[in-house]
Amino acid sequence: MKKLQLILKLLLCLGLITAFLGCNATQKKESTGEYIDDSAITAKIKAGLFEDANLKSLQIEVKTFKGVVQLSGFVDSAQSAAKAGEIAGRVKGIKELKNDLVVK
């Protein structure tokens, strides 16, 4: 009976260690918290772009990874690209903004 309890405790400890290591961030992967933060940043930027009637927000793609935001896609003018960058730059939590929008 004591051996069974010892084995169960050992398995429980191994399971907890595995669970905590699964939440650990690496250079190429985000932790769960970072993923949630990045999703919130992306949603706020998309909402801001959508609210601006002059921007065709469906043509602008927003990607966020570890606080670094990348805007990509096509816009009608350099002013639209600058405006999209300005809207994205207002969102709190951004570490860096890469405005890769192309004027068509």
Secondary structure, 3 states (H helix, E strand, C coil): CHHHHHHHHHHHHHHHHHHHHHCCCCCCCCCHHHHHHHHHHHHHHHHHHHHCCCCCHHHEEEEEECCEEEEEEEECCHHHHHHHHHHHHCCCCCCEEEEEEEEC
